[in-house]
Amino acid sequence: MRALTWQGKRDVRVETVPDPRIEDPTDIIVRITSTGICGSDLHLYEVLGPYLDPGDILGHEPMGIVEAVGPQVASLAPGDRVVVPFNISCGHCYMCDQGLHSQCETTQVRERGMGAALFGYTKLYGQVPGGQAELLRVPFGDSLPIKVPHGPADDRFVYLSDVLPTAWQAVEYAAIPPGGSVTVLGLGPIGAMATRIARHRGAGQVMGADLVPARLSRAAAEGVQCLDVRRHGKELGDAIRDLTDGRGTDAVIDAVGMEAHGAPVAKAAHGAVGMLPDALGERLMESVGVDRLAAFRAAIDVVRRGGTISVSGVYGGAADPLPMLTMFDKQIQLRMGQANVKRWVDDILPLLTDEDPLGVDDFATHHLPLEEGPQAYRTFQEKQDGMIKTLLIP
């Protein structure tokens, strides 16, 4: 089969690799029909090389058609249409029963001290082959895949793999009061969808901050009150307080993570880690790693006293300095973590209708063949061509 593979920093290639096969009686094989490029894939492209090996298959936002099932799979058959959640969860352990599928005890990567395994996402999360490929082996065939109807285009359902549950959890964790206010930092795929979900769930004032013109204009067209970080800079908090009776918003969603602009020292450190030999790079990331915290510091500034910060953007540092005095004094509530995909599916599926209240049918800005994946990574990383969300078609 053809698959997009990591070969080195800023070097991904589509290569011919062996087809996956059923290895456990509960496995299924899915022929991928659409697979997204996620903002967190750029961490692999740019920073997390020490945790990857050349040839690793990337991607964690796939859907497709079941091609084969293991002998113990009872609920799916070849020809069924499924979306594959990005976290690999068994569905029946203690953590899954708590709705914490990203902490699944069956697939926790204990040797790394990490939570549930993820498709296509480094040794830290199990080094499981990903979904930017023609075929994908999916474990737990009776509990992990999300069966969806035939008919509507893939765009209707593919975001159940990551974008929709990640944005839904971000809004849930933000605890926006009815009619309340929220600032979303970062208007990439997750941030943009979070603004839509926040409005759908009753937020009265939704603000978004970014520095990419295409993202700002798209969110503004959806009714988001947008602020250009290039214009406001360090005064972003003052601008938002001016719009909220001097308080700041009830909640802030940090949908940026370690891709934040600013913090040149940490940026240089990220670049250095990516160039080190794997063993040394891993030790550096795990012991003295420092993130670029511009977005998170902005969230602390922007949120009102007693408000909530919800972090959905991925951070990777082990020694991040935080302004604990300010956080304590402002009585900030903080929630974060990988999305528990299966936890939110029943809330989201009823919204994936022809009425399309969340605008999923036209959410993608680009549909490209899998073979153009390497160029798509470059374009997305450089924030060019208005690229906000790309679906690759194997």
C-alpha positions in Angstrom: 0.0 0.0 0.0 0.9 3.7 -0.2 1.4 5.6 3.0 2.8 8.9 4.2 6.0 8.2 6.3 8.2 10.3 8.5 11.8 10.4 7.3 13.3 13.3 9.3 12.7 16.8 10.4 10.5 18.5 7.8 10.8 15.4 5.6 7.7 13.3 5.0 7.3 11.1 2.0 4.7 8.8 0.4 6.2 5.4 0.0 5.1 1.8 -0.7 5.0 -0.2 2.5 3.6 -3.6 3.5 -0.1 -3.9 3.8 -1.4 -4.2 7.4 -2.9 -7.6 8.4 -5.1 -8.8 11.2 -2.9 -9.6 14.2 -5.5 -10.1 16.9 -9.0 -11.8 16.5 -10.6 -8.5 17.4 -8.8 -6.4 14.7 -10.3 -5.0 11.6 -8.7 -3.7 8.4 -10.1 -0.4 7.1 -9.5 0.9 3.6 -9.1 4.6 4.1 -11.2 7.0 2.1 -10.3 10.3 3.8 -7.7 11.2 6.4 -6.9 14.6 7.9 -3.7 16.5 8.6 -3.9 17.7 12.2 -2.1 20.7 13.7 -0.4 18.3 16.1 1.0 16.4 13.1 3.2 19.5 12.7 4.8 18.7 16.0 6.1 15.5 14.4 7.2 17.4 11.3 9.1 20.0 13.3 9.9 19.1 17.0 9.3 15.5 18.1 11.7 13.8 15.7 13.6 12.1 18.7 10.5 10.0 19.2 10.1 8.8 15.6 11.9 6.4 13.4 12.3 6.7 9.6 9.4 5.0 7.9 6.9 5.6 10.7 3.4 6.0 9.2 1.8 9.3 10.3 -1.9 10.3 10.7 -4.6 10.0 13.2 -7.8 11.3 11.6 -9.0 8.6 9.3 -12.2 7.1 8.1 -13.1 4.5 5.5 -14.7 1.2 4.6 -14.1 -2.1 6.5 -12.3 -4.5 4.3 -11.7 -7.4 6.7 -12.6 -8.4 10.2 -11.0 -10.7 12.8 -12.9 -13.9 13.8 -14.1 -12.4 17.1 -15.6 -9.2 15.7 -19.3 -9.4 15.8 -20.6 -5.8 15.2 -18.9 -5.0 11.9 -18.7 -6.6 8.5 -16.8 -5.9 5.3 -18.4 -2.9 3.6 -19.4 -1.1 6.7 -18.4 2.6 6.9 -16.4 3.7 10.0 -14.6 6.6 11.6 -11.5 5.7 13.6 -10.9 7.7 16.8 -7.3 8.9 17.3 -6.9 7.4 20.8 -6.8 3.7 20.9 -9.2 2.6 23.7 -10.6 -0.7 24.7 -13.9 0.6 25.8 -14.2 -1.6 28.9 -11.4 -0.9 31.4 -11.7 1.3 34.5 -10.6 4.5 32.7 -12.9 3.9 29.7 -15.8 3.3 32.0 -15.1 6.8 33.5 -15.2 8.3 30.1 -11.4 8.8 30.1 -10.7 7.0 26.9 -7.4 8.9 26.4 -6.2 7.2 29.6 -7.3 3.6 28.6 -5.5 1.2 30.9 -5.4 -1.5 28.3 -3.3 0.6 25.9 -1.4 2.9 28.3 2.2 3.3 27.2 3.5 2.5 30.7 7.2 2.2 29.7 7.0 5.9 28.8 4.7 6.9 31.6 2.0 8.0 29.1 -1.7 7.5 28.6 -3.5 5.6 25.9 -1.8 4.7 22.6 -2.5 6.9 19.6 -2.5 6.2 15.9 0.5 7.6 14.1 2.0 9.5 17.0 5.5 8.6 18.1 7.1 6.2 20.6 5.6 8.2 23.4 2.2 6.9 22.4 3.0 3.4 21.2 4.5 3.9 17.8 1.3 2.6 16.2 1.1 2.9 12.4 -1.2 5.8 11.4 -4.0 6.5 9.1 -2.4 8.7 6.3 -2.3 5.5 4.3 -4.5 3.3 2.0 -5.1 0.7 4.7 -5.1 0.7 8.5 -5.2 -2.0 11.1 -7.7 -1.0 13.9 -7.8 -3.0 17.2 -10.9 -3.5 19.3 -13.2 -3.8 16.3 -16.4 -4.1 18.3 -15.8 -1.1 20.6 -13.3 1.4 19.0 -14.6 2.3 15.4 -17.6 4.6 15.0 -20.0 3.1 12.5 -21.6 5.8 10.3 -24.2 5.6 7.5 -23.4 5.4 3.9 -24.6 8.4 1.8 -23.2 11.8 2.9 -19.7 12.7 1.8 -16.8 11.8 4.2 -16.6 15.5 5.3 -19.8 14.9 7.3 -18.2 12.3 9.6 -14.4 12.3 9.3 -14.0 15.0 12.0 -15.4 12.5 14.6 -11.9 11.1 14.6 -10.4 14.1 16.3 -11.5 17.7 15.4 -15.1 17.4 16.7 -14.5 15.6 20.0 -11.4 17.6 20.7 -13.2 20.9 20.2 -16.3 19.6 22.1 -14.2 18.6 25.1 -12.4 22.0 25.0 -15.8 23.7 25.3 -17.1 21.3 27.9 -13.9 21.8 30.0 -14.2 25.6 29.6 -17.4 25.6 31.6 -18.8 28.7 29.9 -21.9 29.8 31.8 -25.2 30.2 29.8 -24.9 33.4 27.8 -21.3 33.8 29.0 -18.2 34.7 27.2 -15.2 32.8 25.9 -12.0 33.7 24.1 -10.5 31.1 21.8 -6.8 31.5 21.3 -5.8 30.0 17.9 -8.3 29.7 15.1 -6.8 26.7 13.3 -9.1 23.6 12.9 -9.7 22.9 16.6 -10.0 26.6 17.6 -12.4 27.3 14.7 -14.6 24.3 15.5 -14.5 25.3 19.2 -16.0 28.7 18.4 -18.8 27.0 16.5 -19.5 24.6 19.3 -19.4 27.3 21.9 -22.0 29.4 20.0 -24.1 26.3 19.4 -24.1 25.5 23.1 -25.2 28.9 24.2 -22.2 31.2 24.7 -23.3 34.8 24.4 -19.9 36.3 23.4 -17.3 34.3 21.4 -14.0 35.9 20.7 -11.1 34.5 18.7 -7.5 35.6 18.5 -5.0 34.6 15.8 -2.4 36.2 13.5 -3.2 34.4 10.3 -5.5 36.6 8.1 -7.3 33.6 6.4 -8.2 32.2 9.8 -9.4 35.5 11.2 -11.5 36.3 8.2 -13.1 32.8 8.2 -14.0 33.0 11.8 -15.3 36.5 11.5 -17.6 35.3 8.7 -19.0 32.8 11.2 -19.9 35.5 13.7 -16.8 35.3 15.9 -15.5 38.6 17.4 -11.9 38.4 16.1 -8.7 40.1 17.4 -5.6 40.1 15.3 -2.6 39.2 17.5 -0.3 41.1 15.1 -2.1 44.3 16.0 -2.7 43.8 19.7 0.5 41.9 20.7 1.1 42.0 24.4 -2.0 44.3 24.8 -4.4 41.5 23.7 -5.6 41.1 27.3 -6.4 44.9 27.5 -8.3 44.7 24.3 -10.4 41.8 25.5 -11.0 43.5 28.9 -12.2 46.6 27.1 -14.9 44.4 25.5 -15.9 42.7 28.7 -16.5 45.4 31.3 -12.9 45.3 32.3 -13.0 41.7 33.5 -11.9 39.4 30.8 -13.9 36.5 29.5 -15.5 33.8 31.6 -13.4 31.2 29.9 -10.4 30.9 27.6 -9.7 28.0 25.3 -6.0 27.6 24.4 -6.1 25.9 21.0 -2.5 26.8 20.2 -0.2 24.8 22.4 3.5 24.7 21.6 3.1 26.1 18.1 2.7 29.5 19.7 4.6 32.5 18.3 7.0 34.4 20.5 9.4 33.1 23.1 12.5 33.0 20.9 14.7 31.2 23.4 12.2 28.3 23.6 11.8 28.3 19.8 15.6 27.9 19.5 15.5 25.1 22.0 12.8 23.3 20.0 14.9 23.6 16.9 18.0 22.3 18.7 16.1 19.3 20.1 14.9 18.4 16.6 18.5 18.2 15.3 20.0 16.1 18.1 20.5 12.3 18.0 17.3 10.5 19.1 18.6 9.3 22.5 20.0 12.7 23.5 17.0 14.6 22.1 14.6 12.4 24.1 16.5 13.0 27.4 16.5 16.7 26.8 12.8 16.9 26.0 11.9 14.7 29.1 14.1 16.4 31.6 14.6 20.1 30.7 12.2 20.6 27.8 10.6 24.1 27.7 7.6 25.0 25.7 6.8 28.3 23.9 4.2 29.5 26.4 3.0 32.7 24.7 -0.6 31.4 24.2 -0.9 29.9 27.7 0.4 33.1 29.3 -2.1 35.0 27.2 -4.8 32.8 28.5 -3.8 33.5 32.1 -4.0 37.2 31.3 -7.2 37.2 29.3 -9.4 35.1 31.6 -11.4 36.9 34.2 -10.8 36.2 37.9 -12.5 33.0 38.9 -12.7 31.9 35.3 -11.7 28.7 33.6 -8.8 27.9 31.1 -9.3 24.9 28.9 -6.2 23.7 27.1 -6.6 21.6 24.0 -3.4 22.6 22.3 -0.6 20.1 22.7 2.3 21.0 24.9 5.5 18.9 25.2 7.8 20.5 27.7 8.8 18.9 31.0 10.0 22.1 32.8 7.6 24.8 31.8 7.8 27.9 34.1 4.3 29.1 35.0 3.2 32.2 36.8 1.8 30.3 39.8 1.3 33.5 41.9 -0.9 35.0 39.2 -2.8 31.8 38.6 -3.5 31.4 42.3 -4.4 35.0 42.9 -6.8 35.1 40.0 -8.4 31.8 41.3 -8.1 30.3 37.8 -9.6 26.9 37.2 -7.6 24.8 34.7 -8.6 21.7 32.7 -6.7 20.0 29.9 -5.9 16.8 28.2 -6.2 14.6 25.1 -9.8 14.4 23.9 -11.7 11.3 25.1 -13.1 10.7 21.7 -15.7 8.0 22.5 -16.9 10.0 25.5 -18.4 12.7 23.2 -19.6 10.7 20.2 -23.2 10.4 21.4 -23.4 14.2 21.9 -22.0 15.0 18.5 -23.5 12.5 16.1 -27.1 13.9 16.3 -25.7 17.2 15.0 -24.2 15.6 11.8 -27.3 16.1 9.7 -28.3 17.8 6.5 -29.0 20.9 8.6 -25.2 20.9 9.5 -25.3 23.3 12.5 -21.5 23.0 13.0 -20.6 23.6 9.4 -18.7 20.3 8.9 -19.7 19.8 5.3 -17.6 22.7 4.1 -15.1 22.8 7.0 -12.1 21.5 4.9 -10.3 24.2 2.9 -8.3 21.6 0.9 -8.9 18.1 -0.5 -5.8 16.6 -1.9 -4.6 13.2 -3.1 -2.4 11.3 -0.6 0.5 11.6 -3.0 0.5 15.3 -2.4 0.8 14.9 1.4 4.4 16.1 1.6 3.6 19.4 -0.1 0.5 19.7 2.1 2.6 19.4 5.2 4.9 22.2 4.0 2.0 24.4 3.1 0.2 23.9 6.4 3.4 24.4 8.4 4.1 27.7 6.5 0.4 28.8 6.8 0.1 29.5 3.1 -2.6 29.2 0.5 -5.4 29.8 3.1 -4.9 26.2 4.3 -6.8 25.6 7.5 -8.0 22.0 7.2 -6.8 19.5 4.7 -8.2 16.1 4.0 -6.0 13.6 2.1 -7.7 11.2 -0.2 -5.8 7.9 -0.6 
